[in-house]
């Protein structure tokens, strides 16, 4: 990435990455104590430089024992969502091929927009931006989204070769991916509430937001943001949110490996995104329906113009929710809030 773009946060972390992570790779490969002299010879640097990089890794949250006689030993991994940690678990070809990390940012989608404005032509599809904390997270309909440390706050850059009328299916793919990841990793029955929220029981655990850059009917690029309350303490959120949201750690009773989980989300997303690229739309719609907690349920719909109740009976080809109102009439809802009754 050109220096003209990198924020101070990116510069700080990326500067550590190339040098200190070479030391980390050797510690990982060794699996046991290894001398500073052996590391210095393998990397062609001084022993004092090795010590400096060990300190940098400790600053990033790694616990490394040091002994003059026996050398260094990695005893505990960092809890941060560093690219190195995610790549250890990642099984994708495109999504996550490039990972960028920030400690704090207004939002990962804001960083994505900055990058696309400044170095659009140099960015390949699949770039993932990750932040430990967002100070101005954005949810659906432009609402704020609480994004404290401990969650997964990420934006994926996509350049899909699908009709713009199918762009909403990117959100469907993301919703299915997050629900599947939670189910497979933790055996928690996560479900999708229309249009793009992930629920555990009656509480929200994740949400998505999509922004497009397009001309006529051609998509130039998409920025897909995913926010997941992973190791977030719900009691630390605003009281109004305590009753409406949950986190994976709250459901399990213990903290989980966020890097491993995010790698699973990205892997699950790539599988569904590939379906879209192959025009296998029906397969994705079927899977979304199988994970829906909205269909066949009584709901209240609130749009900008009206509020009404009825039964959610289907999802059409454009992603609209089909409601059978109490008076028997069928209503097609393209956008709005859906509340389960």
N, C-alpha and C positions, 0 to 999 in steps of 0.2 A: 504494500500500500504506500503511495507517495507520501513523503513527509508533510506536504502541504495540508493533508487531511488530518493526520494523527493528532488527537487531542492529547493533553498532558497525561491523562489516564492511560491511553493506549501506549504512549511513548514509554511510560514507566514499566508497564507490564511486558510489552514486547521486547524491551531492552533486556529484561531478565530472562525472557524465554530462550533466546538463542544460546547464551552462555551457561546460565545456571541449569537449564533443563538438560544440557548435555551431561552435566554432572549427575543429574537426577536419573537419566537413562542408564548410566553406569551403575548407580546404586540399585536400581530396579533389576538390571540384568544379573548383578551379583547375587542378590538375595541374602547376603550375609555380610559380615564386616569386610571392608576393603580399605587398604591403606591410601592415604593421601598421595603418596609417591606413585602408586600404581595408577591412580586417576590422572595425576599430572602428566605421566608419561603417555597414557592413552590419548589424552587431549592435546598434548604438546603445550601445556601451560605450567606456570610455576605452582608450587605447593601453597604459596600465599594466595594465589588466584583461586585455587580450589577452595581454600578456607573462606574466601570472600563469597564465592558462589554458594557454599554451604549456608552461610549466614543469610543470603538472599532467599534461599529455599525455606529457611526457618521463618523468615518474615512473611512468606506466603502461606504459612500454616503447616509446613511439614515438620515432623519431629525426627531429628537425626541425632543419634548418640555419637560422641566423639571420644576416642581414646588414643593416646600417643603410641601405645604398643600395637593396638589392633585396628586402628583406623576408624572409618565411619560406618554407621549402620542406620538405614531408614527404618524407624520403628512405628511410625504412624503417618498416614497420608493426610494431606490437607482436606478440609471440608469445603474449600472454595471450588467454584465451577470453572476451573482453569482448563483451557483447551487440551493440555496434555492429559488431564484426567479423563476428559470426555472421550478422547481418541482411543484410550485404552479399551473402551467398551463398544465403540462405534462400529456398526456393520452396514455401512452405506457406500454407494458409489458416487452420488452427487451431493445429497443433502449433508452438510457438515464438512464438505471437502475443504472449506476454509472457515476457521473459527476465530472470532475476534471477541475480546473480553474487556469489560470496563467494571470498575468497582462501583461507582455511582454515576448515574446519568439521568437526565430528565425522563427519557424513555428509550428503549432500544429501537423503536420505530423512528424516533427523532434522529438517532445516529444513522439509521439506514437511509433516511431522506437526505441527510448531509452528504453521505457517501455517494449516493446516486446523482446528486447535483454536481458534485465536484469531480468524480472519477468514474462515471457511469460505464464507459467503454472498457474499463480495466477490470470490472467486477464480473466474475463468472457466477452463473446460477448455482444456488446451494449454499452461498455464504450464510453463516449463522452468527448473529450478534448476541452476546450474552452479558447480562449485568447482574451483579450481586444485589443491587438495590436500585429502584427507580423512584425519583422524586416527583414525577408527573406522569405516571402510568395512565394509559388511555384504554377504556373499555368500549363496549358497544354503544353506539349512538353518541360517541364523544364523551361519555361519562368518565369520571376519574376511577382509577383502579388502584387500591392500596397495594403497594409493592415493596414490603419490607425485606430485610435480609432473611434468608432462609427459604425463599421461594425460587421458582424457575421463571425468569423473565427473559424472553428471547424473541428475536425477529429473524425470519428466514426470507432471503431474497429469492424470488422465483421468476422465471421467464417462460411461462407456459405456452405451448403451441396448441391452445384450445380456443374455441370461439368465446368471445367476451360474454355471450349469454350463458356460458357454463362456468364463469368465474366463481359463482357462489359455491361451486362444488369443491373448490380449494378449502373452504371453511368446513365443508362436510368431511373432507379427507382428514383435516386437522382434528376435528371433533372425534372421529372414529379412532384416530391414532392415539390421542390422549386417553380415551376411555379404555382402549385395548391395553395400553401400556400399564395403566393402573391395575387392571384386572390380571394381567399376566405377571407383573412383578410382585403384587401384594395380595392377590386373590380378594380384592375388594370390588363389590358390584357397582362400579361406576357406570352411569348412564348419561345419555345426551338429552338435554332439554332444549327444545327449539327456541332460537335458531342455532346457537353455538355455545351453550354453556354446558359444563360437565358437573353433574351432581352426584353426591354420595348420600343416599337417603333423601332427605328434604333440604340439604344444604349444598351450596355451590362450592366447588373446589377449584374450578378452572374456567377460563374464558378465552376467546379469540377475537382478533380484530384484523381486518384486511383492508389495505389501501392499494388502489390500482393507478398505474400510469398507462393511458391508452389513447389511441387516435382512431377515430371511426370505430370499426369493429375489430381492431388489432390491439392486443395487449402488449405493451412495451415491457413492463415488469410489474410484479406484485410484491408487496411487503406484508408478510403474514406474521402477526405478533401472537404469541401464546404466553399466557400467564397462568401459573399453577402454584397454588399454596401447598408447598411440599413440607418443609420443616418450619412452617410459620406457626407461632403461638397465637391462637385465636384470641386469647385473653388480652393480648397486647394491642389488638385492633380497636377501633372505635366501638362503643357499646352497641350501636345500631347494627354493626356488622357481625357482632358476636352471635346473634340469633339467626343470621342468614348464611354464614359461610363456615366451612370447616377446612382442615388441612389433612394431608396424608398422615403426618406424624400424630395428629390428634386422634385419627381413626385407629391407628396401630398401637399407640401408646409408646412409641419410640421414634427416634430420628432415623432417616434412611439416607442412603448414598445418593445424593442428588446428581452427581456426574453419571453414575450408572443409569439412573432413571431417565435423565435427559437423553442419553444415548439411545435408550429404548424408544423414547418418544420419536426421535428423529428417524430411527430405523422403521418404526411402524408407519410414520408419515410417508417416507419414501415409497413404501409398498403401495399405499393408496394413491399417491401422486402419480406413480407409474401407470396405474389403472386409467387415470384421466388422460395421460399422454397417449395411451393406446385406444382412447375413445371407448373404454369399457365402463360407461357411465352407469348402466343398470346394476352392475356388480357392487359399485360403491353405494348406490341408493338403497339396495337391499340390505347391505351391512349397516348403514345408518339407521334404517328402520328397525333392524333387529336389536339395536342398542338404545332406541328411543324410549324415554319415560313420558313422552308427551302424547304419542298416538294412542288412541282408544281411551283417552282420559278426558274428564271434564275439565275445562279450562276457562279462564277469563282472559280476554284479549283487550289490550289497550293500545290504540293507535293515536295519532295526532288528532284525529277527527272524532273518534267515538270509542266507547267501551261496551263490550257485550260478552255473553257467556255461551257456551255450547260444548260439543264434543269434537275433539280433534280426530278426524277420521282418516286423513291421508296426507301425503306430501306429493306435490305435483312435480313435473319435469323441470320447472323453473325454481324449485326450492320453496315454493309458497306452501303454507300450512292450510289445509282444507278443513273448515269448521262447519259442522252441522249445528246451526243455531237452535235455540229452544223453540222457535216458531217453525222449525222444519226447513228453513231456507239454508242454502249452502253459501258460505262466505269464503273467499280466497284472501288470505293474509300474506302480503309480501314482506311487510316490516311492522314491527311493533313489539310490545312486551307481552309475554305469555306467562300466566300464573296458573299453576295447578291448583285445582279446587278439591 
